[in-house]
Amino acid sequence: MNQNNSHTVAVFGGSRAQPGSAEYAEAYAVGKLLARAGFVVMNGGYAGTMEASARGAKENGGRAVGVISNEFGWLAPNAYLDETVQSEDLFARIRQMQRSADGFIVLKGSMGTLAELALVWNLAKIDAKHRKPIVLLGDVWSSVLRAWREHLAVTEEEVGLLFLAAKPEEAVTRLLERL
C-alpha cells in the first residue's frame, strides 16, 4: 500500500444512499481504493455516500476529512472521519473542497452534488490553475452529459475537462494517471 498521503481526492455524492445499497457500496469501494492508493479522502462529512467513502478509506488504512457546514448544524458528522473542517455555508464548503483537493470523483447524487460538480468544472474551464482531474463515476453521467449538450450551451471543450468511469477501479486509475 502506498502511504504517500500528499494527495487529497474530494468525493462528491448523495446523502441519501443507505448501507446495503448499490450506491453505498460503490462509494465505499471508492474510499477503499483511494486509501489503498495513498490518497486522503475528503467529502461533505455527513451520511450516504459521504459516510460510505469515509468508511471505505478508514477501514482500509486511509484518512478521511469531512468539510461540514454551519447550515447543517442539526446534523452530526459521520463516525468515520479523522478530521472535520467547519465551513460557514455551502459556498464556503464547496470552495474549501475545491481548494484542498487535487482531484475529484463525482458519484450519483442530487442538487448538492450538481452544485459541487458545477463549481469545480466551471473553475477548471475559466482558469487553468484550477484545472484538476474530475472523474464522473457511473453510467448515469453519459446521459446527463448528452442532455446538457443537447439542451444547454455545454461545449465539447467543456465536456473534455471531464473523465467518465464505469467502475470505482477505473475512476481511481483515471486519477492516478493524471496526478
Rosetta blueprint (number, residue, H / E / L):
1 M L
2 N L
3 Q L
4 N L
5 N L
6 S L
7 H L
8 T E
9 V E
10 A E
11 V E
12 F E
13 G L
14 G L
15 S L
16 R L
17 A L
18 Q L
19 P L
20 G L
21 S L
22 A H
23 E H
24 Y H
25 A H
26 E H
27 A H
28 Y H
29 A H
30 V H
31 G H
32 K H
33 L H
34 L H
35 A H
36 R H
37 A L
38 G L
39 F L
40 V E
41 V E
42 M E
43 N E
44 G L
45 G L
46 Y L
47 A L
48 G L
49 T H
50 M H
51 E H
52 A H
53 S H
54 A H
55 R H
56 G H
57 A H
58 K H
59 E L
60 N L
61 G L
62 G L
63 R L
64 A E
65 V E
66 G E
67 V E
68 I E
69 S E
70 N H
71 E H
72 F H
73 G L
74 W L
75 L L
76 A L
77 P L
78 N L
79 A L
80 Y L
81 L L
82 D L
83 E E
84 T E
85 V E
86 Q E
87 S E
88 E L
89 D L
90 L H
91 F H
92 A H
93 R H
94 I H
95 R H
96 Q H
97 M H
98 Q H
99 R H
100 S H
101 A L
102 D L
103 G E
104 F E
105 I E
106 V E
107 L L
108 K L
109 G L
110 S L
111 M H
112 G H
113 T H
114 L H
115 A H
116 E H
117 L H
118 A H
119 L H
120 V H
121 W H
122 N H
123 L H
124 A H
125 K H
126 I H
127 D L
128 A H
129 K H
130 H H
131 R L
132 K L
133 P L
134 I E
135 V E
136 L E
137 L E
138 G L
139 D L
140 V H
141 W H
142 S H
143 S H
144 V H
145 L H
146 R H
147 A H
148 W H
149 R H
150 E H
151 H H
152 L L
153 A L
154 V L
155 T L
156 E H
157 E H
158 E H
159 V H
160 G L
161 L L
162 L E
163 F E
164 L E
165 A E
166 A L
167 K L
168 P H
169 E H
170 E H
171 A H
172 V H
173 T H
174 R H
175 L H
176 L H
177 E H
178 R H
179 L L
